[in-house]
């Protein structure tokens, strides 16, 4: 018997399968670990979320890398503080007023 894993974007709800040939999800979170030179294999399980590429680009937390990314990314790049605020709010740690 085989096991098939279906991934789901925590932000928009898009679902996809690993063998579909589509972009795989991205672990999104905030990690600060002193004294370690490597990050955990799946940080989203402890302090983050899993988003699709489109949601990452729409939020502005990563610069666009392709023409498709540029179509959904914000026109004005976000500052570090703005990116941090977006992540804190989206991950449920803070609310913007």
Order of alpha helices (4+ residues) and beta strands (2+ residues): beta-beta-beta-alpha-beta-alpha-alpha-alpha
